[in-house]
């Protein structure tokens, strides 16, 4: 089986440093201390696939990939057989390089393409597919961006390896997945503008793919439910507590009732004496003086059910491990919970031990003094 691999080496670098994306701000991300994320995610996928193939009687798997940091470096480290397409890529890779490599991989015979990146990378691949009519190409997205609202992404890199295993067994059909993207410039100004750009075809393994984000319904019932949840959260706060507020309108309702400023799409910190807006991982680590008096308040992404790893990377595994699962407060209206595919919450922090710690059942506040136990997978 010949698999194409394309890595956007800068994808996700803006997440933990609070830039809400990487498009056009790579230098600023590096200045803030950002490190590459995509190569690590690609290596996790490749190593998982290698382990799966060791215990199975599958045909040999080889890769066709892009030069240097866009694929070859990671495949070589993982010791898979590979061919490298001829493509002249810039030292600072761009959307043009992604489109060029997508076409080169297809012309080299690739019909299953695994890419590592975010929504912007998915859009670039979609552009190449549409422009050059790349019929018959199946695509799997390994999440490495900041937002990742598109349905083409698996939940985490290990799931991509599992999807390929199922394909080798003949247990996967194909389906079309939404490609969505938010305007990053508007995103950084705390304005949420998201658009559906089209569809890419990929393997149909619903349990392994995250699904596309859906916005919360803007109804009176939804607003009243959010307010009831927020009132309960506030009534449970302690005077000397530190509260890390994740993104989203449900969490923002807490800030509205506290009469404090909250960035809808950023991460903020509230105490009874101060408010820090739009913080990054470093400032969060400096804020958490006493983990026993610190809580993280988050709401799952609509339809996807993602708690961590999509748009809130500032709340990194270091932060989550420090405060612990019992100090993660999940809030969600009943309507949002009902809309989550398969009814389970999901995490993809980028660190397996942290994901494992969060798995199992977690308390979700769904109304005033109403708490449900919901499974995290």
C-alpha positions, 0 to 999 in steps of 0.5 A: 500500500502506497501512502502519501504523507504531507506535513505543514511544519509550522502548523499549530505553532501559534497555539500555546503562545496565544496567537490563535493560529500561525498564518502570517505570524510565524516569526512572532510565534517563534519570538514568543518561544513557540516550538514546532508541533507538526513533526511530533504529531507526524512521528506519533502517527508513524510510530503507531502505524509501525506498531500496528503493522508489526502484529498484523499480516498486512501487505507492505506499506511504503510512503511517497512524501515531500522533501525535508520538513514536509515529510521525508525527515519524519518518514526517514526517522520512522524507518519506513520505505519511501519515495520523495517527490520532486518539489522545490519548496521554500525554506519557510514553507507556505500554502503554495508548497502545500498545493504543489506537493499535493499535485506532485504526490497525486502524479506519483500515484498516491490515492491515499493522502495523510496530511499533518496540519490544520484547517488552512492546510486542509483548504490548500489541499482542497484548492489543489484537488479542485484546481487539478481535478485530482479524482479518486484521492482519499484524504486523512487529516492528522490534527496539528493546527490550532482550530481544526473545525473541519470534519476531515481530521481524525481525533488524534494521530493514533487514530490515523494509524487505526484508520489505515489498519481498517482500510488494509482490512477492507473495513472502511468505505469512503465519505465526504467531509466538510472543509471549514476555516476561520478568518485568523485575522478576525479570530485574533480580534476576537471576531468569529468568522467561519466558512464552509469551503467545500468537501474532501473525500476520506475513509469513512470511520466515524468513531475515529474522525472528529466531525465538523464544528457546529455553532451553538443555537442562538435561542432564548432557551439556550441563553437561559440555560447558559445563564443558569449554568454560569450562576451555579459556577459563580456560586461555587467559586471561592474568594481566593480561587483562580479560574482559568476561563476557556474560549466559547460563548458558554464560558463567556456567560460566566464572565458576563455575570461576573461583569468582567471582560472576557475574550470569546475566542481566547483564554482568560484568568479571573480572580476576585481581585484581577482579570488577565485577558488572552493569556498564553501557556507561559503566563498561565504557568506563572498564574497557578501558584496554588493548584488546589485553589485553581480551576479550569473552566471549559465547554466542549466544541459543538458536535465534535465534543472536544474539550482540549486540543482545539482552539485552547492549546494555551491550556497545555498538558502542563497546566492540566496535569498541575490542576488535575482532573477534579479541578477541570470544570466542564460546562455545557447546555443540554442541547449542546450535549445532545448534539455531540456525535456519539454522546462522548467528550474527547481530548487531544492535548498532545500528551498521551499521559494527560489524555489518559488522565482525563479519560473515563467519566467527568462531571458536566454542569448542565443547569443550576445545581444539575451535574451529569457524568459524561464519558471522555474517550 
